[in-house]
Amino acid sequence: MELYIIRHAESENNARPQEERTEDPSLSALGYRQAEYLVNRIRHIRPTRIFVSPFLRTLETLAPYLRETGQSAEAWIDLHEQGGVQAGAGNADYEGRPGMKRSEIEGGFSGVRLGDKFDEEGWWKSRPWEDYESAQERAEKVTRRLHDEFGLTGERVVLISHGAFMRFLVGVILGTPGMGHDRIDWFANTSVTRFIITPTYTHLALMNCTRHLPEAWITGTDSRPFHTGEYVEEDGDRPRCAWTLKDPLLAAYHDDEYGFPLDRDDDFLERLVLEINQAGLSWLTVLKKRKAFREAFEGFDVDRVAAYGEGDRERLLGDDGIIRNRLKIDAAIHNARVFLEIRRSHGSFKAWLDVQSCVSLEEWVALFRKTFRFMGPEIVGEFLMSTGHLPIRHDPECFLAREGHRVG
């Protein structure tokens, strides 16, 4: 089993002082954007089962993925935050609240399946505050179920949960003495933690990873040592293409992004800009600067980049975190404006790609040169392969080749 534990996006409570918090808040404005960026991260996991805590903020975090993919999830009460649904400013003042009713969850989140414990009295039923010992027992219960149901399978299981409870749960999975919340640090909003669990061992393959977010959007903890992937140890038993062996960043990109389809215009623009900037350089160099690119280009928001003027050009040329090439920067801005034209004519960049009749790479290159700036055979070919529109040339022994992942 591959187990992925993901913390919810930033909630309104996360952005408020303790005394102003509510018992079941929605996501903040930033949280909704984090959840949108999480969609492709979950898509690249290719989950076979998804479980979600029934708090509003966890349901809202998963909703964009379920909406875009049509996949379903199961609400699992035992994934709730430590303490339960409580009103009040602190432990001594907490008063239990009902939690969302069955009809409320069904009405707002049709892709989430509900068990018999969900009714019109609310899933928490105004129980008192859950103490740490009870949270520890619940984490042990969740871990037993995961082992019993999925430990002997090849399932890819995703849990959408909460920062405090994740500390208990990760501690139990790792066999940490005592309570995990005493020894495990806080998890960032929408961070991904990955385990590989077999009958004989448990391997922590990824910890508190937020590489899908721009640096400025990371909330909930100081996760800078983790989010770039620089300290990520992936599954060493899986053979990969030879080009991934130089650095964990290449392995992570290969496993989670290379050749997986994109949907959002912003993601397509990011990939096109990065491919343009690779010209004359290595892909590893570009990946190491990716977080700086995301900050400099404001998350590659198509509307914002398309509106860049001379002041933004000078700002980008002065940013030593990115590749400061005037032609490449001009191409990024120009191509964002072309994306807007395509959106007006076809609805989205993906829709425009899907209606093209190109068969050969030469035809694609001719089309892209006519439409965009700074295009060449290598840039166009890698862009189309990396976004799932041309077959990938995986090494024959690569695990993705064996799985038939768009092999050319």
N, C-alpha and C positions, 0 to 999 in steps of 0.2 A: 504493500500500500504506500502511496505517496499522500502525505497529509499536509495540507496548506491551511494555516491558521492566520486569519486576516482581521485586523482591528477595524472597527467602523470608521468612517470619515469624521471630520471634526463636527461635533454637535454644538448647538447654541450654548449648552452648559460648559463645554470645553473652553469657550470664549468668554465666559462670565465669571465673576468672583463667586465664591462659595455661597454667600448669602442670597444671591439672586438666581440660584439654580432651581429648575423645576424637575418634577419626577420623571417625565418622559419626553425630553425635548426633541425637536426636529434637528436636521443638520443646519449648520451655518451656511452662509452664502459661499464661503470657501469650501466647506464640506461637500456641497453639491458639485463643485468643480472637481474636487478630489475623487468623488465617486464616478464621475464621467471618465476621468483618466484611469481609473481602476478597471474599466470595462475590458480594455485590450489586455491588461495584465492577467485577468482571470481567463479571458479567451485563450491566451497562449498556454495556460495550464491545461486546458481541455478537460475540465472536471467531469467525472462520471457521476458524482453525487455532491450535492450542496446542502449544507445545513446552516440555518441562520437563527440567531437569538430573536425573540419576539418583541424586543424593544423597538420603538419607532426609528431610532437612529440607525440600527443595524438593517432594518427592512429598507429604509431609504438608501442606504449604502449599496445594497445589492440590486435595487430596483432597476437602475439603468442597464445593467448586464442582462437581467431577465427580459427586459423589454426589447433589447436589441437582438438577443439570440433566440428568444422563445423557449429557452430552457426553464425548467421548474426547480424549485428548492423546497426543502422541508423545514418548517419551524420546529426548533428543538429548545424546549424551555430550559433545559439544563445548561445552555450556553449563555444564560443571562448574566448581567454584571453582578459582581459581588455586592451583596446587600439587598438586591431586589428592587422593587418599585417603591421608592420612599419619598415623601415630602418632608422638608425641614432643612435646617442649615447645618446639622451635625448629628453624630450618632445619638446623643442624648435627646435630641429634638425630633428624630425621625418618626414618621407615622406612615404605616403601610397604605398603599393605594392599590386599586384593582388591577392596573395594567390594561392593555388594549383588549377590547371584546372581540369575539370571533367575527362578528359582522363587520367590525371596523377593519380588521386585517383583510378579510375577504373582499371588502369594498375597495380598499386602497391598494392591495397587492395580490392580484389574481393569480400570479405565478407561484405563490407560496402555498404549499399544502399544509393542512392543519390536522392534528390528531384529535382524539376524543377529549383530551384535557382542556381544549379551547372551547369556551362557552360564553354566554352573555354576562357572566359575573366577572370577566377579566381573567387573564392567565395567572396573575400573581395573587389575586383574591385578598388583597389588603393584609397579607401576612406581615409579621414584624421583621425588622432588619435582620438579615442573615449575617451571623458572625463569621470570623475567619476560619474557625474549626469546621463549620458547616460548608463553607466554600471549598476548603481542602477536600472534604469528603465528596463533594459534588465533582470536583476535578478528577478524583480517583474513579468515580462512577463513570464519567464520560470516557476516560481512558480505557476502562475495562470494556465498555461497549464498542469502542473503536477497534480494539484488539480482537474482540470476539466476532464482530461482523465483517471486518475488512483486513485483519492481520494476515490472512493467507491468500489475499486476492491481489490483483494488479490495479485495483481501483485508485482513482485520483480524487481524494475527498477534500472538499473545501469547507471550512468552518468560518462563519462571520460572527465575531464575538466582541469582547470588550477588553480594555487595557488592564484593569485590575484582575479580572478572572483569568485572562491569558497568562498572567504571571504565576498563578496557582497551577494552571493546566500544563504549561511548558515545564514547570518544575517537576510535576508528577511524571510526565512523559520521559524526562531526562533522568528520573530517579534521584532527584536532588534531596538530600536529607532535610528533614523539617518541612517547612512550608515554602513553596516557591516564591511567594511574594516577598519573602525576606532576602532572597538571593538573586532574583531575576529583576532586571531594570525595566523601566516603562517602555511600552511599545508605541511607535508613532502611529498617527491616524492613517489608515489604509495600508500599513506595513504588512509585508508578507513574511511569514516564517514557515519553513518547509522541513518536514521530516520524511525520511524513508524508513519504513517500519517493516521488518520481516520477523518470522518466528525466532530468529537467532540474534538479531541485533536491532538497535535503533540508532539511526544516523541523522544528526542535525546538519542539513545541507544548506540552509539559508536562514538568516536571522535578521529580523527587523528591517527588511529590505524595502526601500521606497524609491527605487530607481525609476519608477514610472512617473514620479512627480517632479516638477521643477523645484529647485532648491528652496525658493521663497515660499513654496506651498507646504513644506513639511512642518507639521504641528504635532504636539503631544509629547515630544521628547527631543533631546539632542541626539539625533541618529546619524550625524555626519560620518562617524567611522564605518557605518554599515550601508548607507543607501546607495553608494556608488558601485557596490559589488566588489570592492577591492579586497574584502576579507571573506568573500563567499567561497565556500568549499562545496562544489556540486558533487553529484554521485560519480565517484571514480570508477565504478564498475561498467559504466556505459561508454562504449567506444564512440568517438566523435570524428568529424572531419579533421584532417591534420592541421588546418589553418587555425583551429580553435585552441590548440595546445599551448600557445605562447602566453596566454593570460586568462584569468577567470572571467574578465569582462567579455572576451570573445566567446567563451563557452556559454555564458549566460545569454548573450545575444543569439547565438546559434540555437540554443534549446528553446528559448521563449519567444523569439521574434522573427528570425530569418525564415521567410517563406510563408509566414502566417498572414492571412488576409487582414487588411485594415478596412475600416468603415468611415471614420471621422475625417473630414477635410483637414483639420489641424494636424492629425497624425500623418496623413499623406504629405502635407507640406513639410513637416519635420523631416521625414525620410528623404524627400527630394533634396532639401537643403543640405542634409548631411552627406548624401551621395555626391552632390556638387562639390562640397568642401573636401571630399576625399581625393579629388583629382590631384595627382602629384604627391599624395601622401598615403599613409597606411590607414586602414579602417580602425586599427587600434588607437591611433592618434586621435581620430575623430571621436571614438567612443569615450576616450578619456576627457574630452572637452565637451561632451554632450550636455552635462548639467549646466555648464557655462553658456552653451548655445541656448538652452531652454530659458535661462534667466534673461539673456540678452534679447531674445526674440519673444519674450513674454508668453512662454508656453506655445509658441508658434500659432497663436490665435490668428487665423487668416485675415479677419477684418482689421485687426490692429496692425499687422505687418504690412498689409496693403496700403494703409494710411500713412506709412512712414515717409517723412520728408527729409530735407537735407540735414536737419539737426540730428535725426536718428542715424543717418548714414555716418556722420562724423562721430557720433557716440559709439557706433559699432566698430568703426575703424580704430577707435581709441581703446577698445576693450581687449586687453591682452589675454583674456580667458578663452577667446575664440580665435579662429583663423582670420586674420585681418587682411583680406584680399578684396580690393574695391570691386573687381569684376564679379566675384562670387557674392558679395553683399548686394550689389545692384541686381544681380540675377534673382536673389531671394525675394527682394521687394517686388520686382517686376512679375515674378512667377506667382506671388501671392495675389497680385491684381488680376492675373489670368485666372486664378482659382475662383475669384469672385465672378468673373464673366461666365465661367463654366457652371458655377452654381446657379446663376440666373437662367442659363439656357437649358441645363440638364438636371437641376436640383441638387446635385452633389458631384464631387470629383469621381467617386466610385461609379456613379451612374454613367458619367462620360466615358470612363475607361471600359465599362462593360459593353457599350454599344459600338466600340471600335471593331473594325473588320480585319485588323492587321493579323497576319499569320507569322511572318518571319521577323527576326530581330531588325533586319534592314528596314522593313516597313514601319516598325515601331519607332526606330530612330528618326526616320524621315518625318513622321507625324510629330514627334516631340520637338524636333528642331524647328518645325514650322510653327509650333504652338508656344514653346518656352525658350528661355535663354540658357546659355551655357550647357548645351546638350551634346553628348557624344556617345558612341557605341557602348563604352564601359559604364558610363553613368546611367544611361537608359536601361541597359541590360540588367545591371545590379539592382536598380530601382524596381524593375518589374519582377525580378526573381524574389527580391526581399519582401515584396508586398503580395506575393502569391499569384501573380499574373503570368509568369513564365516558369517552367519547371526548374527545379533546383538541381545543381550538379553536386549532390552529396557523394562523398567517398563511399565505395561499395560496402565497407565494413561499418559505416556510421549507423548508430541505432535508429536514426530517423529514416535512413535509406531502407533499412530492414522493415520499418513500419509503413513504407510506401509513401512517405511524406513528399509529395510533388516532385518525384525523382525524374530527372531528365536523362 
